[in-house]
C-alpha cells in the first residue's frame, strides 16, 4: 500500500486531507510542521510527501530543500499545497525541488492523480550537467530558476492544471451566483407583493376595528390615530393629529395621565394599563380602558403605542349592579330592624342607618307629615355624611310647594317621586347651592303609608345624576312599604294584632321579593354570559333535590337553594370576553375566573341571611382532598351545603353546552362524580345524586 506523509499545521486541514487520502486507499502519516515532517520522512520513508507551505518551525520550501539534499530521501516526490497567490511561489517551488503544486481548496481527484502519477513514475535524478539555471524577468525583478527539465515540466504542468481547475471553479461559481441572484430577485418581488398585501390587510383591520390604536410622542403629542376614533369619539383623524392627548382627558384625570406618560417614557420595558375619561366630540365623556407601552426606540414606531377600548357601558352596568347590591343590603338590614326594633323611633333610625351605611347613599332621612296649619314635614330620623343638609330645612306637604316640592308631592299623591338631577329641577332651585355643597345630585322621595294613609316620607339621596334605576326604586318602594307597615303596627296595638296575619303574608311577599331579587342578581350574571343561561337555576334545583334525598330539613334546603341561585354572583367581576371565550382559557385567564368565589362571598357577606350563604358560595369549588380553591379546604372543613353544591355544579356544567365545547351529556357527568367519589366529591352527596338520576328519573330542564 502506498504511504503518504501529510505535513500540515492546521488540525482541521490535516484531518480533512487524511480522510480524503485514506478514502482513496493510501496509508497516511501525519506531521505538524516541516521539522517534524523531515524527521518522520527519514524514519518511515514514505512513498510521497504532501506538505503545506506556511508552517511554523520549518516551512514547506525549507523542508523540500532538506529532502532533496538528503541522499536517502531525494527521490521521494514532494507535492506542495499553496493558495498560489503569486507567480513567485512557483519559482520558489522549482528552486526548492517540488514536483507538483496543488492549490487550496484542493480538488481531491486531482491530488490523488498527482500522487499516483509521481509514485508510479517518480522523476529520475538528473546529472548535474542537465540542471539549468534560467533567468526570468518578473514585475521588473530578475529571478533565477535552478531545476532540471523533467521536474520543471511536472511543476509547470501541475500549476497549469490548478489554474485551469480554478478557472472552471470560478466560472461555475459565477454561474451559481447568477442563479442565486435571479432567485433572490424573484424572492424580493414575491416578498414585496406579500408585504403590500399584508400592509393592505393591516390597514383594513385597523380601519374596521372597534378598539382605538394611537401613537404619541414622549411629550404626549398624537402622531398616529386609527380611523376607529370616528366611531369611538366622533372625531376625524385629522382633527386629533398633532394635538396633545391631555386636551381630550377629563380635568380630574389629567394629572394622573401625565404622570402615567412620564413613567412610561422613563421605563421602556413597563406596560401600563389605565382607565380614564375621554371627551367625545359631542361634549359627553366616555370611559376608556387603555394599555400603553414604550416603543420610542423602535425606528418603525418612535413613540408610545396606546390601545384603548370604550368601557363606558360596562362601567355603567358595574356601577348599577353595585348600587343594586347596596340597596339589597340596606333592604335586608332594614327588615331586620323591622323585626327587632322595640319602638317607632328605633325602627326609623335603624332604617336610615342601614341605607346610609350601605356605602352608596350620602343621606337618608324620614319625615313625618304633620297636620298642623302649615302642614309641615318633621325630620324624625336621619343618617349619612351629608346630615348637615337638614339643618334649617323647612318642608311642607301643603298645596304651596316650598324648596323641596317632590317631598310634598310624594305625601299628597302617595306616589314615588324621582328627581334625577337636582341641578335642573326647578322645584329645587332655591336650595340647589346647599345641596351641591353637600354633594347631593339626585333624590328619591318615597311615601310611607300606614294602612290607607300616607304618614310620612322616606328620602334617599345620590351623589351622581340619574343614579336611581328601576330595580333600585322598586326595592326602596318595598322598603318604604315595610316601614309604613312597621309604623302602623307599632302605633296601634289592636291594628298590630289584627294585622298579624297580614304581616305574615307581607313577610312571605318579602321572601318572594327577596328570592326574586336574588334571581335577578343571578340573571344579571347570566346576561353577561349567555352560554350559561339557566345554569344557576338548574344547579339550585339539583342541589335542593340532593339535599332532600339526603334528609336535610326544609330550612337547610332553603338556605342551600338561595346559595345555589347566586353561587356564581362573583362573576360580575370577570370580564365578559373571558366568560364567553370559545377557546381554551390561558393560565392567567383561569386565575381570573377562580376569583369569582371570593368576589361572590364579598358581595353577599354583608346581607344578613339566616343561613351561611356567603360561606357556601366561597367554598363551592373546594375539593375533599384539598385540591380545590380558593382556600384549599379538606373533608369536614367544607360545609355540607358546599359539598352538595359542588356535586350539583359539576353535573350541570358537564351536561350543558359551553362556548368551548358542546354538552357532554348526563352520563359522562355522572361517571365523573362516581369516579372521583370520596376523593373530590362527598360520598353521600354523590350517592344521592346517582339515585336521583338512575333510579328516580330526575332530569335537568335545559330550556
C-alpha positions in Angstrom: 0.0 0.0 0.0 1.3 3.5 -0.9 2.3 5.6 2.2 1.8 9.3 2.0 3.2 11.7 4.6 1.0 14.7 5.3 2.8 17.8 6.7 0.1 20.3 7.8 0.0 22.6 10.9 -3.8 23.1 10.8 -5.6 20.2 12.7 -8.8 20.7 10.7 -7.0 20.8 7.3 -4.9 17.8 8.3 -8.0 15.8 9.3 -9.7 16.6 6.0 -6.6 15.7 4.0 -6.1 12.4 5.9 -9.8 11.5 5.4 -9.6 12.1 1.7 -6.4 10.2 1.1 -7.4 7.2 3.3 -10.7 7.2 1.3 -8.5 6.9 -1.9 -6.7 3.8 -0.5 -3.5 5.4 0.8 -1.8 4.7 4.1 -1.4 8.1 5.8 1.3 9.5 8.2 1.0 13.0 9.8 3.3 15.7 11.0 2.5 19.2 12.3 5.5 21.2 10.8 8.4 20.9 8.4 11.0 19.8 11.0 8.7 17.0 12.3 7.8 16.1 8.7 11.5 15.7 7.8 12.2 13.6 10.9 9.2 11.3 10.1 10.3 11.1 6.4 13.7 9.8 7.5 12.3 7.3 9.9 9.4 6.0 7.8 10.5 6.5 4.2 7.0 7.4 2.7 6.2 6.9 -0.9 5.2 10.6 -1.3 5.0 13.8 0.8 2.2 16.3 0.7 3.2 19.4 2.5 1.7 22.8 3.3 3.9 25.8 2.6 3.1 28.2 5.5 4.1 26.3 8.7 5.9 27.1 11.9 9.5 25.9 12.8 10.2 24.9 9.1 8.1 25.9 6.2 7.3 23.7 3.1 10.1 25.2 1.0 12.8 24.6 3.6 11.5 21.1 4.2 11.6 20.4 0.4 15.2 21.7 0.2 16.2 19.4 3.0 14.5 16.4 1.4 16.4 17.0 -1.9 19.7 17.3 -0.1 19.2 14.1 1.8 20.6 11.1 -0.2 18.0 8.7 1.4 15.0 11.0 0.6 15.8 12.9 -2.5 13.9 10.6 -4.8 10.6 10.9 -2.8 8.0 13.0 -4.8 7.0 16.2 -2.9 3.7 18.0 -3.6 3.3 21.4 -2.1 -0.1 22.8 -1.0 -0.5 26.5 -1.6 -3.0 29.3 -2.2 -0.9 30.2 -5.3 -1.4 33.9 -4.9 1.9 34.9 -6.6 3.9 33.5 -9.6 7.0 33.9 -7.4 5.6 30.9 -5.4 6.1 28.7 -8.4 9.7 29.9 -8.8 10.4 29.2 -5.1 8.8 25.8 -5.5 11.0 25.0 -8.6 14.2 26.1 -6.8 13.2 24.0 -3.7 12.8 20.9 -5.8 9.0 20.4 -5.5 7.4 18.0 -8.0 3.9 19.5 -8.1 1.6 22.2 -6.8 -1.9 21.6 -5.6 -4.0 24.7 -4.9 -6.2 25.2 -1.8 -9.0 24.5 -1.7 -7.8 21.4 -3.5 -9.7 19.0 -5.7 -9.3 15.5 -4.2 -9.3 13.6 -7.5 -6.6 15.9 -8.9 -4.5 15.5 -5.8 -4.9 11.7 -5.9 -4.0 11.6 -9.6 -0.7 13.6 -8.9 0.3 11.3 -6.1 -0.4 8.1 -8.1 1.4 9.5 -11.2 4.5 10.6 -9.2 4.7 7.4 -7.2 4.4 5.2 -10.3 6.9 7.3 -12.3 9.0 9.4 -10.0 11.3 12.0 -11.6 14.7 10.4 -12.2 17.6 12.2 -10.7 19.3 14.3 -13.4 23.0 14.5 -13.8 24.4 17.8 -12.7 25.1 18.7 -16.3 21.4 18.6 -17.1 20.5 21.1 -14.5 19.8 24.5 -15.9 19.8 28.0 -14.4 17.4 30.2 -16.2 17.0 33.9 -15.6 13.4 35.2 -15.6 12.2 38.9 -15.5 9.0 39.2 -13.4 7.5 42.6 -12.4 10.8 44.3 -13.0 12.8 41.8 -11.0 15.2 39.1 -12.2 14.7 35.6 -10.8 16.9 32.6 -11.3 15.3 29.2 -11.8 17.6 26.3 -10.9 15.9 22.9 -11.8 16.3 20.1 -14.3 13.9 19.7 -17.1 11.5 16.9 -16.0 10.9 18.4 -12.6 10.4 21.8 -14.1 7.9 20.4 -16.6 6.0 18.4 -13.9 5.7 21.5 -11.7 4.6 23.8 -14.5 2.1 21.2 -15.8 0.6 20.9 -12.2 0.5 24.6 -11.9 -1.3 24.9 -15.2 -3.8 22.2 -14.2 -4.5 24.0 -10.9 -5.0 27.3 -12.8 -7.4 25.6 -15.2 -9.3 23.9 -12.4 -9.6 27.2 -10.5 -10.8 28.9 -13.7 -13.5 26.2 -14.1 -14.5 26.6 -10.5 -14.7 30.3 -10.8 -16.9 30.0 -13.9 -19.2 27.5 -12.1 -19.3 29.8 -9.0 -20.1 32.8 -11.2 -23.0 30.9 -12.8 -24.2 29.7 -9.4 -24.1 33.2 -8.1 -26.1 34.4 -11.2 -28.7 31.7 -10.4 -28.8 32.7 -6.8 -29.1 36.4 -7.8 -32.0 35.6 -10.1 -33.6 33.6 -7.4 -33.2 36.4 -4.8 -34.6 38.9 -7.3 -37.7 36.7 -7.7 -38.0 36.3 -3.9 -37.7 40.1 -3.4 -40.5 40.6 -5.9 -42.6 37.9 -4.2 -41.9 39.3 -0.7 -42.7 42.8 -1.8 -46.1 41.7 -3.2 -46.8 39.8 0.0 -45.7 42.9 2.1 -48.0 45.2 0.1 -50.9 42.7 0.6 -50.1 42.4 4.3 -50.0 46.2 4.7 -53.4 46.5 2.9 -54.8 43.8 5.2 -53.4 45.5 8.3 -54.8 48.9 7.2 -58.2 47.3 6.6 -58.1 45.6 10.0 -57.1 48.8 11.8 -59.7 50.8 9.9 -62.5 48.4 10.8 -61.5 47.7 14.4 -63.8 49.0 17.2 -60.8 49.5 19.5 -58.5 52.5 19.2 -54.9 52.4 18.2 -52.8 55.5 18.7 -49.1 56.6 18.9 -48.0 59.6 20.9 -44.5 61.0 21.3 -42.6 61.5 24.5 -44.4 64.9 25.1 -47.9 63.4 24.6 -48.4 64.7 21.0 -50.6 62.5 18.9 -48.6 61.2 16.0 -50.9 58.5 14.7 -54.6 57.7 15.3 -56.6 54.8 13.8 -59.8 55.5 11.9 -61.8 54.0 14.7 -61.6 57.4 16.5 -64.5 58.4 14.4 -66.8 55.6 15.7 -65.5 55.8 19.2 -65.1 59.6 19.8 -66.8 61.3 16.9 -63.6 62.9 15.5 -62.0 62.7 12.1 -58.3 61.5 12.2 -57.1 65.0 11.0 -58.9 66.6 13.9 -56.7 64.9 16.6 -53.3 64.5 14.9 -50.7 66.9 16.2 -52.7 67.7 19.4 -51.8 66.8 22.9 -53.8 63.8 24.2 -54.3 65.6 27.5 -56.6 68.0 25.7 -59.2 65.2 25.5 -58.8 64.0 29.0 -61.2 64.8 31.8 -59.8 67.6 34.0 -59.8 65.3 37.1 -57.8 62.6 35.1 -55.1 64.9 33.5 -52.6 64.9 36.3 -52.7 61.1 36.6 -52.5 60.7 32.8 -49.5 63.0 32.6 -47.7 61.1 35.4 -48.5 57.8 33.6 -46.9 59.1 30.4 -43.8 60.2 32.2 -43.5 56.8 33.9 -43.8 55.0 30.5 -41.1 57.3 29.0 -38.7 56.6 31.9 -39.3 52.8 31.9 -39.2 51.4 28.3 -40.0 47.9 29.4 -43.0 48.7 31.5 -46.6 48.2 30.2 -49.2 50.4 31.8 -53.0 49.8 32.0 -55.3 52.7 32.8 -58.9 53.7 32.9 -59.6 57.4 32.1 -62.4 59.6 30.8 -62.2 60.9 27.2 -64.1 63.8 25.8 -66.4 62.8 22.9 -66.8 65.4 20.1 -70.4 65.9 21.2 -69.2 67.0 24.6 -70.0 64.0 26.8 -67.5 61.8 28.5 -66.7 58.2 27.7 -64.6 55.9 29.7 -61.6 54.2 28.0 -59.6 51.3 29.2 -56.1 51.6 27.7 -52.8 49.7 27.6 -49.6 51.6 26.6 -46.0 50.6 26.1 -42.8 52.4 25.1 -41.7 51.9 21.5 -39.7 55.2 21.3 -36.5 53.1 20.5 -38.2 51.2 17.7 -37.3 53.1 14.4 -40.5 51.9 12.8 -42.7 53.5 15.6 -40.7 56.1 17.5 -43.5 56.7 20.1 -45.7 55.4 22.8 -48.2 52.8 21.5 -51.7 53.0 23.0 -54.5 50.5 22.6 -57.9 51.6 24.0 -61.4 50.4 24.1 -64.7 52.0 25.2 -65.9 50.5 28.5 -68.5 53.2 29.3 -71.4 50.8 29.2 -69.5 48.2 31.2 -68.7 50.7 33.9 -72.3 51.8 34.0 -73.5 48.2 34.4 -71.0 47.5 37.1 -72.0 50.7 38.9 -75.7 49.8 38.6 -75.1 46.3 39.9 -73.0 47.6 42.8 -75.8 50.1 43.7 -78.4 47.3 43.5 -76.2 45.3 45.8 -76.0 48.2 48.3 -79.8 48.6 48.1 -80.3 44.9 48.7 -78.0 45.1 51.7 -79.9 48.1 53.1 -83.2 46.3 52.4 -82.0 43.3 54.3 -80.8 45.2 57.3 -83.9 47.4 57.4 -86.1 44.4 57.5 -84.0 43.0 60.4 -84.7 46.3 62.2 -88.4 45.9 61.3 -88.5 42.7 63.3 -86.3 43.6 66.2 -86.8 47.3 66.8 -88.7 48.0 70.1 -90.0 51.4 69.2 -91.0 53.5 66.3 -88.0 55.8 66.7 -85.6 52.8 66.9 -87.2 51.4 63.7 -86.8 54.7 61.7 -83.2 55.3 62.9 -82.2 51.7 62.1 -83.6 52.1 58.6 -81.8 55.3 57.9 -78.5 53.8 59.3 -78.9 50.8 57.1 -79.4 52.9 54.0 -76.6 55.4 54.6 -74.3 52.7 55.9 -74.6 50.7 52.6 -71.9 52.8 51.0 -73.8 54.4 48.1 -76.1 57.0 49.7 -74.8 60.1 51.4 -78.0 60.9 53.2 -81.3 59.1 54.2 -84.0 60.6 56.4 -87.6 60.0 57.4 -90.0 62.9 57.7 -93.5 62.6 59.4 -96.3 64.5 57.8 -97.9 66.9 60.4 -101.5 68.0 60.2 -100.8 71.4 61.7 -101.7 74.7 60.0 -98.6 74.7 57.8 -98.7 71.0 57.1 -95.0 70.7 57.8 -92.8 67.7 57.5 -90.8 66.9 60.6 -87.5 65.0 60.2 -87.6 62.3 62.9 -84.6 60.1 61.9 -81.6 60.6 59.7 -78.2 59.2 58.9 -75.3 59.8 56.4 -72.3 62.0 55.9 -74.5 64.8 54.5 -76.7 65.0 57.5 -75.8 68.7 57.9 -78.0 69.4 54.8 -81.1 69.0 57.1 -80.1 71.9 59.4 -82.6 74.7 59.0 -84.6 72.8 56.4 -88.3 73.7 56.1 -90.5 71.4 54.2 -94.3 71.4 53.6 -96.7 69.0 52.1 -99.4 71.6 51.6 -100.6 72.9 48.3 -97.9 75.6 48.1 -94.6 73.9 47.2 -91.5 75.1 49.1 -87.9 74.3 48.3 -88.4 70.5 48.2 -91.5 70.1 46.2 -91.1 66.4 45.5 -91.5 65.6 49.2 -94.8 67.3 49.4 -95.9 65.7 46.1 -95.0 62.2 47.4 -97.1 62.7 50.6 -100.0 64.3 48.8 -100.1 61.8 45.9 -98.8 58.7 47.6 -96.6 58.1 44.6 -92.8 57.9 44.5 -91.0 61.0 43.1 -87.6 60.5 41.5 -85.5 63.7 40.9 -82.8 62.5 38.5 -80.9 65.8 38.6 -81.4 68.3 41.4 -79.5 71.0 39.4 -82.0 71.0 36.6 -85.2 70.5 38.8 -86.9 73.9 39.2 -88.5 72.8 42.4 -85.0 72.5 43.9 -83.7 75.8 42.6 -83.9 77.7 46.0 -81.8 75.1 47.7 -79.6 73.8 45.0 -76.4 75.5 46.2 -76.8 73.9 49.6 -77.4 70.5 48.0 -74.4 70.9 45.8 -72.3 71.9 48.8 -73.1 68.6 50.4 -72.6 66.6 47.2 -76.2 65.8 46.6 -77.1 65.3 42.9 -80.3 63.3 42.8 -83.0 62.1 45.2 -85.9 59.7 45.6 -89.0 60.6 47.7 -90.9 57.6 48.9 -94.3 57.9 50.6 -94.7 55.9 53.8 -98.2 54.6 54.0 -99.7 53.2 57.2 -102.8 51.4 56.2 -104.6 53.7 53.8 -103.0 56.9 55.0 -99.7 58.5 53.9 -98.0 59.3 57.2 -94.6 60.5 56.1 -91.8 60.2 53.5 -88.5 58.4 53.2 -85.8 60.5 51.4 -82.7 58.9 49.9 -80.0 60.9 48.0 -77.3 60.0 45.5 -74.1 61.7 44.5 -74.5 61.5 40.7 -77.4 62.4 38.5 -79.6 59.6 37.2 -78.4 57.2 39.8 -81.8 55.6 40.7 -82.7 52.8 38.3 -86.0 50.9 38.1 -84.9 47.9 40.1 -83.4 50.1 42.8 -86.6 52.3 43.0 -88.8 49.2 43.4 -86.5 47.9 46.2 -86.8 51.2 48.1 -90.6 51.3 47.5 -90.8 47.8 49.1 -88.7 49.1 52.0 -90.9 52.2 52.4 -93.9 50.0 52.4 -92.4 47.8 55.1 -91.6 51.0 57.1 -95.2 52.1 56.8 -96.3 48.7 58.0 -93.9 48.8 60.9 -95.2 52.3 61.9 -98.8 51.3 61.6 -98.3 48.1 63.7 -96.5 49.9 66.5 -98.9 52.8 66.7 -102.0 50.7 67.2 -101.8 47.5 69.2 -105.2 46.4 68.0 -104.2 47.1 64.4 -101.0 45.2 65.1 -102.8 42.1 66.4 -105.5 42.3 63.8 -102.8 42.7 61.1 -100.7 39.8 62.3 -101.8 37.5 59.5 -101.2 40.4 57.0 -97.7 40.8 58.4 -97.1 37.1 57.8 -98.3 37.5 54.3 -96.1 40.5 54.0 -93.2 38.5 55.2 -94.0 35.9 52.6 -94.1 38.6 50.0 -90.9 39.9 51.3 -89.3 36.4 51.0 -90.7 36.1 47.5 -89.4 39.6 46.6 -86.1 38.7 48.2 -85.9 35.5 46.1 -86.9 37.5 43.1 -84.1 39.9 43.7 -81.6 37.0 44.3 -82.8 35.6 40.9 -82.4 39.0 39.3 -78.8 39.1 40.5 -78.2 35.7 39.1 -79.9 36.6 35.9 -77.6 39.7 35.6 -74.6 37.4 35.6 -76.2 35.1 33.0 -77.0 38.1 30.8 -73.2 38.7 30.6 -72.6 35.1 29.8 -75.5 33.8 27.5 -73.8 30.4 27.1 -74.5 29.6 30.8 -78.1 31.0 30.9 -80.1 29.0 33.4 -77.0 27.4 34.9 -77.6 28.7 38.5 -81.4 27.9 38.4 -80.7 24.3 37.3 -77.9 23.9 39.9 -80.3 25.2 42.6 -82.9 22.7 41.6 -80.5 19.8 41.6 -78.8 20.8 44.8 -82.2 21.1 46.6 -83.2 17.7 45.3 -79.9 16.2 46.5 -80.3 17.8 49.9 -83.9 16.4 50.2 -82.6 13.0 49.1 -80.0 13.2 51.9 -82.7 14.0 54.5 -81.8 17.7 55.2 -84.5 19.7 57.0 -86.6 22.3 55.0 -84.8 25.4 56.4 -81.4 24.0 55.5 -82.6 23.1 52.0 -84.0 26.6 51.6 -80.6 28.1 52.5 -78.9 25.7 50.1 -81.3 26.8 47.4 -80.7 30.6 47.9 -76.9 30.0 47.9 -77.1 27.9 44.7 -79.2 30.5 42.9 -76.4 33.1 43.3 -73.4 30.9 43.7 -71.7 32.5 40.6 -72.7 36.1 41.5 -68.9 36.8 41.8 -68.6 36.6 38.0 -69.9 40.2 37.8 -66.2 41.0 38.4 -65.0 38.8 35.5 -64.5 40.5 32.1 -67.3 39.4 29.7 -64.8 38.5 27.0 -63.3 35.8 29.3 -66.7 34.4 30.2 -67.8 33.9 26.6 -64.4 33.0 25.1 -64.9 30.0 22.8 -61.3 28.6 23.1 -59.3 27.2 26.0 -58.5 29.7 28.7 -54.9 30.7 29.3 -53.5 30.1 32.9 -53.7 33.8 33.6 -57.4 33.9 32.5 -58.2 30.8 34.6 -56.7 32.5 37.6 -59.1 35.5 37.0 -62.1 33.0 36.7 -61.0 31.5 40.1 -61.5 34.8 41.8 -65.3 34.6 41.4 -65.7 32.5 44.6 -64.1 35.2 46.8 -65.8 38.0 44.9 -69.2 36.4 45.4 -68.5 36.0 49.1 -67.6 39.7 49.4 -70.8 40.7 47.6 -73.2 38.8 49.9 -71.4 38.6 53.2 -73.0 41.8 54.5 -76.5 40.5 53.8 -78.0 39.0 57.0 -79.2 35.6 55.7 -80.4 33.1 58.2 -78.1 30.6 56.6 -74.3 30.7 55.9 -74.9 31.7 52.3 -71.6 33.7 51.8 -69.6 30.7 53.1 -71.4 28.2 50.9 -70.6 30.4 47.9 -67.0 30.8 49.0 -66.4 27.1 49.3 -68.4 25.7 46.3 -65.1 24.9 44.3 -63.3 23.2 47.3 -62.4 19.5 47.0 -62.3 16.8 49.7 -58.6 16.2 49.0 -57.7 19.9 49.4 -57.0 20.4 45.7 -59.9 23.0 45.3 -59.9 26.8 45.6 -59.8 29.4 47.0 -58.8 28.1 50.4 -57.7 24.5 49.7 -60.0 23.2 52.4 -60.3 19.4 53.1 -63.0 17.0 54.1 -65.1 18.1 57.0 -63.7 21.6 56.9 -66.0 22.2 53.9 -69.7 23.0 54.7 -72.0 20.1 53.8 -74.1 22.6 51.7 -71.0 23.5 49.8 -70.2 19.8 49.2 -73.7 19.3 47.8 -73.5 22.4 45.7 -70.1 21.2 44.2 -71.7 17.9 43.0 -74.7 19.7 41.5 -72.5 22.3 39.9 -70.2 19.7 38.2 -73.1 17.6 36.9 -75.0 20.6 35.5 -71.8 22.1 33.9 -70.7 18.9 32.2 -74.2 18.2 30.8 -74.7 21.7 29.5 -73.3 23.4 26.4 -70.3 25.7 26.8 -68.7 28.1 24.3 -65.5 26.0 24.3 -67.3 22.6 23.9 -70.7 21.0 23.2 -72.7 19.3 26.0 -71.0 16.1 27.2 -74.3 14.6 28.3 -75.6 13.5 31.7 -73.9 10.0 31.7 -70.3 11.3 31.4 -71.2 13.9 34.2 -72.5 11.1 36.5 -69.4 9.0 35.6 -67.2 11.9 36.6 -68.6 12.2 40.2 -68.8 8.5 40.6 -65.1 8.0 39.6 -64.0 10.7 42.0 -66.4 9.9 44.8 -64.6 10.3 48.1 -61.5 11.9 46.6 -63.1 15.1 45.2 -66.7 14.8 46.0 -68.7 14.0 49.1 -69.7 10.3 49.0 -73.2 10.8 50.4 -74.0 13.7 48.0 -72.7 11.6 45.0 -74.8 8.6 46.0 -77.9 10.7 46.4 -77.3 12.4 43.0 -76.8 9.0 41.3 -80.1 7.7 42.9 -82.0 10.7 41.7 -80.9 10.2 38.0 -80.6 6.4 37.8 -83.5 5.3 40.0 -85.9 8.2 40.4 -85.7 9.5 36.8 -84.7 13.0 37.9 -83.9 15.3 34.9 -82.5 18.8 34.4 -84.7 21.2 32.5 -82.4 22.7 29.8 -84.9 25.2 28.4 
